Amino acid sequence: MPAEAGGPAGPGTDFSMIERSRQRSFELYRLDPGRGEPPRVLTTSALKDHREPMERFMRIARSGMEVLFGQIREAGYVVLLTDTHGVAVDFINNPLFDQDWRRAGLWLGSCWTEEKEGTCAVALANLEQRAITVHHEEHFRAPNKKLTCSAVPIFGTDGRMLAVLDASAIESPDDKRSQHLVLQMVRSAARMAEDANFLHEFEHHHVLRLARRRDFLEVSADGMVALDEAGRIVAISQSLREQGALLPALGHCIEEVFDLRFEQVMQAAHQGGYPLTMRHLATGTQCFALVRPPRRRPSAPAAPSAAARREVPPEAGADALQAIAGLDPQMQTNARQALRVLDKGLAILLHGESGSGKEAFAKAMHEASARRAQPFVAVNCAAIPETLIESELFGYREGAFTGARSKGARGKIAQAHGGTLFLDEIGDMPQAMQTRLLRVLAEREVTPLGSEQPIAVDVQLICATHRDLREMVAQGQFRLDLYYRLNSVTLELPALRDRADKNALIDSLLREDGRQLYGRAVAITAAARDLLLRHDWPGNIRQLKNVLRTAMALSGGEPVSPEHLPAEIHGGQPPMLPPERMLSLGGAQTAAAAQGAPMQEAQDGRTALLQVLKEHRWNVTEAARSLGLSRATVYRHMQKWEIVSPNRLGD
């Protein structure tokens, strides 16, 4: 194994952390150190909001908490597990001293934040993401100065903080050094919880338990590595993350990191997990590994029969995919690659600007697959309110929450069983849902809200986004392990302005939509066609379709000419570019791609969106259409930037 980068923070580090915290407590939070009441304890209903997201991890961490409590119970300690907001979501204490614990705030639902309590161990472990002991007078508020508290952060499989484990006592020796052993025991219990969570999260993967010495493998391994079905490293445990040497290995095959073949790993798992000897290629360090084999997945319902799959001939789907590709070389390459990877069990990611035809391409892929007779279920992650996306995706059982249907509801994932699940705008999926989606993909089962019984699911997953997911991963906005799950195959859909077959697309739309409107294809004049070919099309194919359909309606079935086209197409005000091209709607970056004087004046996303809304007289539907976005996305940005329609100012 690579050598450890460094040890835990020493007493000097604790002192500087505590001094910075005391300064914030005085100057930033304006706390009164003499305030006498104990820490706030949440009501049962308020505590429920903190406990529910932690339920699975609480069950996993409970064993380590019980071991820790057994070690320190006789010394008068209580064990707390808090979330990253400093709220105690679980605890173990000696019930003989319930009143003492409650008066001290060492109780279920207690809030230990620096903003409210000033300097305290749970708050500092959350803020600094390091283990720390805060002893007696080091606490900021007077009621807490009799406490000694040792807190250690607990990290998830993606390196993000999950919780804080704390051991606190009301009475203890004055010398802080007396708490050194307690802190080490809390560290050990936190490590136990992290490892148990890692094994649970990757129970369907091969997991290597690594150590620098063979005799340490069973009792004190240095960390763990999870491998997917292809032998690729998809996760490393927190203990190895802290050492740093294996972080670059994420996403690489085991053969690229160690002098070990994946076939050897599978053989060791099949034969009982005997120790493997290997060498870390980057450092030359020898280490040893035990292999835990993947747990068998629950059996899914019977797959569609061959007869059912033959209801739609495969040639029809392939033809649809070729029709979507048109005459553009890049799109034709995409169609060929899609046909090669279909029905191989690989997740497919479509990347392209808004309006570039990602959903249409996904539907064509579904029609070309062996699942063509089964459902194609599309979910726009950006259009569903964050409070509803969990129930939409995973479903819920009867009475799961207020307003739930009397018989519950199947989620979109379960509805897509046997077919294709298309997750559009996956980059807008909330991070909490990213975690649950990753689990569904790993276990191939989904658990509805309010239920404890998982349902096996079998879906072809196709995702789409206009965002740069790699950049989102680097910024901590998208889970790295989920990114590796989704991008088995990535297909880049070109923007309309870059396609070589715009002429053919125009003719196709005039033919298809003309038949719907007038029962025949509609012609177009050379002047109108020239305007369409020279336009930049920021809204891509979606915008082209809207423009042509409107023009055909205005023409009354006669040939489309320039007067039937909107002003921005033939020399009027240039249209507003969609946010992902013009500027970052999530920040305040200047529009490098801006065109024309009005665009150069746009300094940030708020200014740009406000300008579009004014141009469309505050018609959100029209503004969203011109931007190539959904109405829900526009409303979300209006709320974020506090943009209020003049029509609502008097509400």
Secondary structure, DSSP 8 states (H G I E B T S, - for coil): ----S-----HHHHHHHHHHHHHHHHHTS---TT--S---B--HHHHHHHHGGGHHHHHHHHHHHHHHHHHHGGGTEEEEEE-TTSBEEEEE--GGGHHHHHHHT-STTBB--HHHH-S-HHHHHHHH-S-EEEEGGGSSSGGGTT-EEEEEEEE-TTS-EEEEEEEEESS--S-GGGGHHHHHHHHHHHHHHHHHHHHHHTTTSEEEEEESSGGGTTT---EEEEE-TTSBEEEE-HHHHHH-TTGGGTTSBGGGTBS--HHHHHHHHHTT---EEEEBTTT--EEEEEEE--------S----HHHHTTS-HHHHHHHHHHHHTT-HHHHHHHHHHHHHTTSS--EEEE--TTSSHHHHHHHHHHHSTTTTS-EEEEETTTS-TTTHHHHHHEE-TTSSTT--TT-EE-HHHHTTTSEEEEETGGGS-HHHHHHHHHHHHHTEE--BT----EE---EEEEEESS-HHHHHHTTSS-HHHHHHH-SEEEE---GGG-TTHHHHHHHHHHHHHHHHHSS---B-HHHHHHHHHS--TTHHHHHHHHHHHHHHHHTTS-B-GGGS-GGGGTSS-----HHHHS-TTS----TT--HHHHHT--SHHHHHHHHHHHTTT-HHHHHHHHT--HHHHHHHHHHTT---GGGTT-
